[in-house]
Amino acid sequence: MDCTLCKKPIEKYDANFNHFVIDESCSADICQSCIDKFFKWQGSLYAKLFPTTAMKKRFAGKKI
């Protein structure tokens, strides 16, 4: 199984963790590396929206 985003093979594929269902007509298989990158991107957005001390420390100065 290949990652929908980066096209690399997904190691240790597990449908519970790697298969993302958006709705009944759209889904994607995503590798752990792309999932981690997505969470970092999402975290930086939350840090901008909710500038708490903990979020500033976690994402301070990091570019994605």
LINDA-V597522 format. One line per field, one symbol per residue. ss: DSSP state (~ for helix, > for strand, _ for the rest). psi: psi as a letter, one per 20 degrees, with the letter a starting at -180 (. if undefined). burial: # if it has 9 or more other ideal C-beta (glycine too) atoms within 8 Angstrom, else .. Layout:
BEGIN
ss: ???
psi: ???
burial: ???
END
This chain:
BEGIN
ss: _>______>_____~~~~>>>>>__>>>>__~~~~~~~~~~~~~~~~~~___~~~~~~~_____
psi: pqphgijqqoqlpphhhiopogaiiprqpprhghgghghggghhghhhhnmrgghgghjpjpp.
burial: ..#......#.......##........########.##.##.##.##.......##..#.....
END
